[in-house]
Amino acid sequence: MPPRGLPVILGGMLDPVASVLLWLAVILFAAKLGAGLAVRFGQPPVLGELLAGVVLGNAALAGVPWAGTITDSPSIALFGQLGVILLLFEVGLGTTVAEMLQAGPSALLVACLGTTGTFVLGYAAGALLLPGASHYIHAFLGVTLTATSIGITVRVLYDRRLIRRPEARVILGAAVIDDVIGLVLLATIAAAITAAGQGEAVTVGATGVILSKAVAFLVGSLVIGSAVSPRIFALGARLPVHGVLLATSLGICFALSWLASISGLAPIIGAFAAGVILKKVHYKDFADRGERNLEHLIRPISSFLAPIFFVLVGARTDLTAFARPGVLALAAALTGAAVVGKLACALGVVDRRARRFPVAAGMMPRGEVSLIVASMGLGLAVGGEPVINAETFSAIVAMVFVTAMATPPLLAWSFRRRQG
């Protein structure tokens, strides 16, 4: 179904494909304008893309007749979902098992304490303010708070030439580990919710089975994929055509995403696993003949598709929801849980060269993964009740805005305080 509003405004002469093209143009221009403004004010680009979506999705409040139709098109939604898959694929490309193993005890403890603390506090916030909701919904809220948006922190560390400090090494290692933990938690909770929605009893034992399946999928993908992918690339390198590296890599990404889906897990789990599998040594033959690295090939596609997802997320944020009872309180509670949970993770810093407060500040921002998890919740239901409704979704987006905007000045101050 094409978006309804714009074709009507333009006289109803557009065919479905043209309608989608027009919406893509609007979304991309708005996303880049928002991202540019965000960077100008010292904020991460993703916040500008979100804000652009909020404006487009809520423009009806200002009397714009086509506003609100941005989220109606399945075709636009498909572009957004592909953007999410490629985004997690990119995250995987920047993650190595060696990094996780070499992160050290401080990074491991910081990640474990941070994910555990935010999950428990998020669950508690849901139980306190949504007492009539299912415990699955409370657990899902906890999952949305677990993952750190490391891109925001890395930008601050690079800009201020702090990336080689001991605290930075702990932050980077912990962020990699807590992404993995968060994705496993997401896979487990989402699969349990799906099973419960189908009327199956989800016991502690059944939850353990789901968790084991998620871990087994990730481990199995890494082991089998690491053995098979070099052979696939070696065969591909024999083809005397350009674009084989990109096509082969995307093929592996989409295949593992499909396998994750039919295994009862989120497709993004497979995309992340595919990224971790594919390392430069596997496609050395392509590099030897002068082709660019995979990261450079993927980035333009991701730069096109990922902003569509974040604009759609912003468009699904209902500003009028904040006038409804309890929504502001839920947003404040989730923000408090997100902040306190990551402050508590500083207790895991056992490296005496690293100060605890900068580590806690660096682990605080939420961003892409939280928004992806929240968007997934919109499509899940338990007992006919959506896991994430419009009010809860708006509260989560508010939490992302606050934590992401607060992190750069807080992190910079924490390092200045250290030097003083």
C-alpha positions, -999 to +999 in steps of 0.1 A: +000+000+000+015+033-010+015+063+013-019+080+010-012+116+018+013+129-008-004+114-039-037+131-029-019+164-024-003+161-059-036+153-076-036+115-072-016+111-104+013+091-089+016+054-092+026+033-062+063+032-071+064+070-077+048+075-043+075+055-026+102+074-044+087+107-033+086+096+003+122+084+001+132+118-012+114+136+017+128+112+043+164+114+031+164+152+028+149+155+062+173+130+077+204+147+064+191+182+074+184+169+109+217+152+112+236+183+100+218+205+125+225+180+153+262+179+145+263+217+144+250+217+180+275+191+192+250+162+192+252+128+174+236+126+139+212+099+149+194+124+172+189+148+143+175+119+122+151+110+150+140+146+154+134+149+117+111+119+119+093+134+149+086+165+129+074+146+099+052+123+119+036+150+140+033+177+115-005+171+115-005+190+148+004+221+127-023+213+101-001+197+074-027+174+056-003+146+046+015+143+080+012+109+097+012+089+065+049+084+066+045+052+086+017+037+064+038+023+036+050-013+038+076-005+011+091+023+032+090+001+062+110-026+043+137+000+034+139+008+072+142-029+081+170-034+056+187-004+072+185-021+106+200-053+093+229-035+075+235-014+107+239-045+128+260-060+101+283-030+103+284-033+141+295-069+137+322-060+112+337-037+138+335-065+165+360-093+169+360-123+192+397-114+200+386-080+212+361-095+235+386-120+249+413-093+252+390-067+268+402-076+303+385-081+336+374-045+340+356-044+306+339-077+313+328-067+348+316-033+336+296-049+308+280-075+330+272-051+358+258-025+334+235-049+315+223-066+347+217-033+365+199-016+337+178-047+330+167-050+366+160-013+370+141-012+337+120-042+348+113-025+381+103+008+364+078-011+342+065-031+372+060+001+392+044+023+366+027-003+344+015-027+372-013-041+350+010-051+322+025-086+316+059-093+331+071-100+296+065-063+289+084-053+320+113-076+309+112-061+274+116-026+288+146-038+307+162-051+275+157-017+258+180-001+284+209-026+283+230-016+252+253+014+252+255+036+220+292+035+217+293+057+186+284+088+207+311+081+232+337+073+206+330+106+188+337+125+221+368+105+229+383+110+194+374+147+192+392+153+226+421+130+218+412+107+247+408+075+228+441+060+241+434+067+278+429+036+301+392+046+306+386+046+268+400+011+265+376-002+292+347+016+277+353+002+242+358-033+254+327-032+277+306-017+249+314-046+226+306-072+253+273-055+264+262-053+227+265-091+226+248-096+260+220-072+250+214-091+217+213-124+235+188-110+260+167-096+232+167-129+213+156-147+245+129-123+256+115-118+220+113-156+215+096-161+249+071-134+240+064-150+206+059-184+223+036-169+249+016-151+222+010-185+206-004-199+238+027-219+248+037-221+284+070-203+290+085-218+321+119-212+336+131-243+318+117-232+285+133-198+289+166-216+295+161-235+263+155-203+244+186-187+259+207-217+250+193-216+214+203-179+211+238-186+224+241-217+203+231-198+172+257-171+178+285-195+186+276-219+159+274-191+133+309-179+144+324-214+143+309-227+111+309-193+093+345-187+101+354-220+085+331-217+055+333-181+046+370-181+034+361-209+010+331-189-003+353-158-009+380-179-025+355-192-050+341-157-056+375-142-062+379-164-092+350-147-110+364-120-134+337-094-125+335-065-101+311-064-071+316-100-061+329-091-026+299-069-018+274-093-033+289-123-015+291-105+019+255-092+016+244-127+006+260-142+038+244-114+059+209-120+045+212-158+047+222-157+083+194-132+090+170-156+074+184-185+094+180-165+126+144-157+117+134-193+110+151-203+142+128-181+162+153-153+167+154-117+154+170-113+120+193-087+134+210-115+154+220-132+122+232-099+107+254-092+136+268-127+135+276-124+098+295-092+105+316-108+132+324-137+109+336-117+079+371-105+085+397-090+062+418-121+061+389-140+046+387-117+015+424-111+011+422-122-025+399-093-034+422-068-016+452-082-036+435-073-068+428-038-057+393-039-044+382-017-015+376-031+020+342-044+028+336-017+054+340+010+027+317-009+003+289-013+029+290+022+043+273+040+014+244+015+014+241+017+051+242+055+049+213+054+026+191+029+044+198+034+081+186+070+083+153+058+069+148+035+099+156+063+124+133+088+107+105+062+108+112+056+145+109+094+151+077+094+130+062+068+153+068+090+183+034+105+192+040+139+209+004+140+221+012+108+242+032+130+266-001+147+276-016+114+287-014+103+323+018+085+333+038+089+301+061+116+314+066+096+346+075+065+327+100+085+305+116+099+337+117+065+353+133+048+323+158+076+320+167+073+357+170+035+353+192+040+323+215+064+340+217+047+374+222+013+359+253+025+339+266+045+369+266+013+389+287-005+362+316+017+373+320-007+403+334-032+378+365-010+371+393-029+387+421-014+366+438+011+389+449+032+359+413+039+350+390+063+369+355+050+374+333+080+367+346+086+331+339+049+324+303+052+338+297+084+318+310+068+286+287+038+290+256+060+296+242+069+261+215+049+245+209+050+208+206+027+178+201-007+196+176+007+221+155+021+192+158-011+173+146-031+203+117-007+209+106-009+173+106-047+175+084-044+205+058-026+184+053-058+164+050-082+194+020-089+215+011-109+246-026-118+252-036-093+225-017-065+243+012-049+224+045-053+241+054-017+233+024+007+227+025+043+214+029+058+249+057+034+260+075+039+227+074+077+231+088+073+266+117+052+253+125+077+226+126+104+252+150+083+273+173+079+242+173+117+236+181+126+272+209+101+277+225+107+243+224+145+247+237+144+283+267+121+276+290+144+255+292+173+281+292+148+311+320+127+296+341+158+287+336+171+322+346+138+338+379+138+320+386+174+329+379+166+365+403+137+363+431+159+350+424+185+377 
